[in-house]
Amino acid sequence: MEAEQQTDQPLAVQAEDLHKSYGDNHVLKGVSFEVKPGEVFVLMGPSGSGKSVLLKQIIGLEAPDQGRVRINGLDAADQETHEKFKTALVFQAGALFNSMSVFDNLALYLREHRMYDEKTIRDKVKRVLQVLSIEQTAKQFPASLSGGMRKRVAVARAIVMEPQLILYDEPTSELDPIRAATVSELIATVRDETNVTSIVVSHDKDLAKGIADRVGLLWDGELIFNGTREEFTSSEDDRVRDFLNPTINPSNPRFRQQRNSA
């Protein structure tokens, strides 16, 4: 399969029969899916289902034991693929430099890679801050920002690189519902403004229901669902329904103990 010639377009991602084990722990069990250019694909699943391991396969940090991830037809495990295409990762904790202002955090990548002259860099950073409505943070330092604002700055730092693929690692974790909804809307805005392909690893069901073009649900290392958000919310699969609407078993001894101690 040939890679696309234009390298400024959103990227397609294909996972083909991925298997990954650590010792006797078989974490990924034949996972396959496709993300089309410009889509928002939300990858969900309970804790320990293999989401973080799958993310590592996509960004090339680890190679699968079997199968392959392709980015526009090229092997994601090959470093040259990530040099050819521009990908960005928004870390769960933001990974911002507290010793730098927000403005300098955003400008760092462009300056380090000497991609543009300083005036162009400053114009690009200002534009991104304006698009995301966070220009008031430019002179502030990350430690002084709220959790939600740090998440927005982390997204801004990713898109100032003008990536073709953004991967988000639990972007709404540790946020209250209002701030989580703001970050979800931000991801949708970035896609609408840039047409970037977006893969979002998340526990946030409201995020998936609100902005996903497609949803994948990992369950014990297997991708048990892959479809539109409408198909996701109406699925008759018991595992999908349990994930969307978890219930407490009153006969569980731990539940009875907690209720009696309340």
C-alpha positions as CSV (number, residue, x, y, z in Angstrom):
1,M,0.0,0.0,0.0
2,E,1.5,3.3,-1.0
3,A,1.6,6.3,1.2
4,E,-0.2,9.4,0.1
5,Q,2.0,11.9,-1.6
6,Q,0.6,15.0,0.0
7,T,2.0,15.4,3.5
8,D,-0.1,18.4,4.7
9,Q,-3.4,16.5,4.7
10,P,-5.0,14.7,7.7
11,L,-3.8,11.2,8.1
12,A,-5.5,7.8,7.9
13,V,-4.7,5.3,10.6
14,Q,-5.2,1.5,10.3
15,A,-4.6,-1.1,13.0
16,E,-4.3,-4.6,11.7
17,D,-4.7,-7.7,14.0
18,L,-2.6,-6.2,16.8
19,H,-1.3,-8.5,19.6
20,K,0.8,-7.5,22.5
21,S,1.9,-9.5,25.6
22,Y,4.0,-8.8,28.6
23,G,5.1,-12.2,29.9
24,D,1.9,-14.2,30.3
25,N,-0.3,-11.2,30.2
26,H,-1.9,-11.0,26.8
27,V,-2.9,-7.3,26.7
28,L,-4.0,-6.8,23.0
29,K,-5.8,-9.7,21.3
30,G,-6.2,-9.2,17.6
31,V,-7.3,-5.5,17.6
32,S,-8.2,-4.0,14.2
33,F,-9.8,-0.7,13.3
34,E,-9.5,2.2,10.8
35,V,-9.6,5.9,11.4
36,K,-10.4,7.9,8.3
37,P,-8.7,11.3,7.5
38,G,-10.3,14.1,9.6
39,E,-12.3,11.8,11.9
40,V,-12.5,12.0,15.6
41,F,-12.1,8.4,16.9
42,V,-12.7,7.9,20.6
43,L,-11.2,4.7,22.1
44,M,-12.9,3.7,25.3
45,G,-12.7,0.8,27.8
46,P,-12.5,-0.1,31.4
47,S,-9.2,0.4,33.3
48,G,-6.8,-2.3,32.3
49,S,-8.5,-3.0,29.0
50,G,-5.4,-2.2,26.9
51,K,-6.1,1.5,25.9
52,S,-2.7,2.9,26.9
53,V,-0.8,0.0,25.3
54,L,-2.7,0.5,22.1
55,L,-1.8,4.2,22.2
56,K,1.8,3.3,22.4
57,Q,1.5,1.1,19.3
58,I,0.0,4.0,17.3
59,I,2.6,6.5,18.3
60,G,5.4,4.0,17.7
61,L,6.7,3.8,21.3
62,E,6.3,0.1,21.2
63,A,6.0,-2.5,18.4
64,P,3.3,-5.1,18.5
65,D,4.2,-8.7,18.8
66,Q,1.9,-9.4,15.8
67,G,0.1,-7.2,13.4
68,R,0.8,-3.6,12.4
69,V,-0.3,0.0,12.7
70,R,-0.1,2.0,9.5
71,I,-0.2,5.8,9.2
72,N,-1.1,6.6,5.6
73,G,0.2,3.2,4.6
74,L,3.5,3.4,6.4
75,D,4.5,1.3,9.4
76,A,4.0,3.3,12.7
77,A,6.8,1.3,14.3
78,D,9.3,2.9,11.8
79,Q,10.7,6.2,13.1
80,E,10.8,7.5,9.6
81,T,7.0,7.5,9.5
82,H,6.8,10.0,12.3
83,E,9.5,12.1,10.7
84,K,7.6,12.2,7.4
85,F,4.2,13.0,9.0
86,K,3.4,15.5,11.8
87,T,1.8,13.9,14.8
88,A,1.2,15.4,18.2
89,L,0.4,13.8,21.6
90,V,-1.6,15.6,24.2
91,F,-0.5,14.0,27.5
92,Q,-2.9,13.2,30.3
93,A,-1.1,15.5,32.7
94,G,-0.4,18.2,30.1
95,A,3.5,17.9,30.3
96,L,3.9,21.7,30.3
97,F,7.1,23.3,31.4
98,N,6.4,25.2,34.6
99,S,9.5,27.4,34.2
100,M,8.2,28.9,31.0
101,S,5.2,31.1,30.2
102,V,2.3,29.7,28.3
103,F,3.4,31.6,25.2
104,D,6.9,30.1,25.4
105,N,5.6,26.6,26.0
106,L,3.7,26.9,22.7
107,A,6.6,28.5,20.9
108,L,9.2,25.9,22.1
109,Y,8.7,23.3,19.4
110,L,8.8,25.8,16.6
111,R,11.9,27.5,18.0
112,E,13.8,24.3,18.8
113,H,13.2,22.9,15.2
114,R,13.9,26.4,13.7
115,M,10.9,26.0,11.5
116,Y,10.1,29.7,11.1
117,D,11.6,33.1,11.9
118,E,10.7,34.6,15.3
119,K,8.0,37.0,14.0
120,T,6.2,34.1,12.2
121,I,6.5,31.9,15.3
122,R,4.9,34.7,17.5
123,D,2.2,35.3,14.9
124,K,1.3,31.5,14.9
125,V,1.3,31.3,18.7
126,K,-1.0,34.3,19.0
127,R,-3.3,32.9,16.4
128,V,-3.7,29.6,18.2
129,L,-4.3,31.4,21.5
130,Q,-7.0,33.5,19.9
131,V,-8.7,30.5,18.2
132,L,-8.9,28.6,21.5
133,S,-9.9,31.8,23.4
134,I,-7.0,31.5,25.9
135,E,-5.0,34.6,24.8
136,Q,-5.3,35.9,28.4
137,T,-3.0,33.1,29.6
138,A,0.0,34.0,27.3
139,K,2.1,35.6,30.1
140,Q,1.0,33.2,32.8
141,F,2.9,30.1,34.0
142,P,1.3,26.7,34.0
143,A,1.5,26.2,37.7
144,S,-0.9,29.2,38.2
145,L,-3.6,27.8,35.9
146,S,-6.5,25.6,36.8
147,G,-6.5,22.0,35.7
148,G,-9.0,22.7,32.9
149,M,-7.0,25.6,31.6
150,R,-3.8,23.5,31.6
151,K,-5.5,21.0,29.4
152,R,-6.5,23.7,27.0
153,V,-3.0,25.0,26.9
154,A,-1.7,21.5,26.2
155,V,-4.1,21.2,23.2
156,A,-2.9,24.6,22.0
157,R,0.7,23.5,22.2
158,A,-0.2,20.5,20.0
159,I,-2.0,22.4,17.3
160,V,0.6,25.1,17.0
161,M,2.7,22.4,15.4
162,E,0.0,22.1,12.7
163,P,-0.1,18.3,13.0
164,Q,-1.9,15.9,10.7
165,L,-2.8,13.6,13.6
166,I,-3.4,14.4,17.2
167,L,-3.6,11.7,19.9
168,Y,-5.3,12.7,23.2
169,D,-4.5,10.7,26.3
170,E,-7.5,11.0,28.8
171,P,-8.0,14.7,28.1
172,T,-10.9,15.1,30.5
173,S,-9.5,13.1,33.4
174,E,-9.6,14.8,36.9
175,L,-11.9,17.5,35.6
176,D,-15.4,18.4,36.8
177,P,-18.2,17.9,34.4
178,I,-18.3,21.5,33.3
179,R,-14.6,21.7,32.6
180,A,-14.6,18.3,30.9
181,A,-17.4,19.5,28.6
182,T,-15.3,22.6,27.7
183,V,-12.3,20.4,26.8
184,S,-14.5,18.1,24.7
185,E,-15.9,21.1,22.8
186,L,-12.3,22.3,22.3
187,I,-11.3,19.0,20.7
188,A,-14.3,19.3,18.3
189,T,-13.3,22.9,17.6
190,V,-9.8,21.9,16.7
191,R,-11.0,19.3,14.3
192,D,-13.5,21.7,12.7
193,E,-10.9,24.5,12.4
194,T,-8.0,22.2,11.1
195,N,-9.6,19.0,9.8
196,V,-6.9,17.1,11.8
197,T,-7.4,13.4,12.4
198,S,-8.0,12.9,16.1
199,I,-7.7,9.7,18.3
200,V,-9.0,10.2,21.8
201,V,-8.3,7.7,24.6
202,S,-10.9,8.4,27.2
203,H,-13.2,7.0,30.0
204,D,-15.5,10.0,29.4
205,K,-18.8,8.6,28.0
206,D,-20.2,12.1,27.5
207,L,-17.2,13.1,25.4
208,A,-17.8,10.1,23.1
209,K,-21.5,10.8,22.8
210,G,-20.8,14.4,22.1
211,I,-18.0,14.6,19.6
212,A,-17.0,11.2,18.3
213,D,-17.4,10.3,14.6
214,R,-16.7,6.7,15.6
215,V,-16.2,4.9,18.9
216,G,-14.1,1.8,19.7
217,L,-14.6,-0.1,22.9
218,L,-11.8,-2.3,24.2
219,W,-12.7,-5.0,26.6
220,D,-10.1,-7.3,28.1
221,G,-7.8,-6.6,25.1
222,E,-10.4,-7.1,22.4
223,L,-12.2,-4.5,20.4
224,I,-15.7,-5.6,21.0
225,F,-17.4,-2.5,19.4
226,N,-16.4,-0.2,16.5
227,G,-19.1,2.1,15.1
228,T,-20.7,5.5,15.1
229,R,-21.6,7.2,18.4
230,E,-25.3,6.6,17.6
231,E,-24.7,2.9,17.2
232,F,-22.6,2.9,20.4
233,T,-25.4,4.4,22.5
234,S,-28.0,2.0,21.0
235,S,-25.9,-1.1,21.0
236,E,-27.6,-4.3,22.3
237,D,-24.3,-5.9,23.3
238,D,-24.5,-6.5,27.0
239,R,-20.8,-5.4,27.6
240,V,-21.4,-2.1,25.8
241,R,-24.6,-1.5,27.8
242,D,-22.9,-2.4,31.1
243,F,-20.1,0.1,30.2
244,L,-22.5,2.9,29.4
245,N,-24.9,2.2,32.3
246,P,-23.0,0.4,35.1
247,T,-25.1,-1.1,37.9
248,I,-24.3,-2.0,41.5
249,N,-25.1,-5.4,42.6
250,P,-26.8,-5.0,46.0
251,S,-25.8,-8.6,46.9
252,N,-22.1,-7.6,46.7
253,P,-20.7,-7.8,50.3
254,R,-18.6,-4.7,49.8
255,F,-21.7,-2.7,48.7
256,R,-23.6,-3.9,51.8
257,Q,-20.7,-2.9,54.1
258,Q,-20.4,0.6,52.6
259,R,-24.2,1.2,52.8
260,N,-24.4,0.1,56.4
261,S,-21.4,2.3,57.4
262,A,-22.9,5.4,55.7
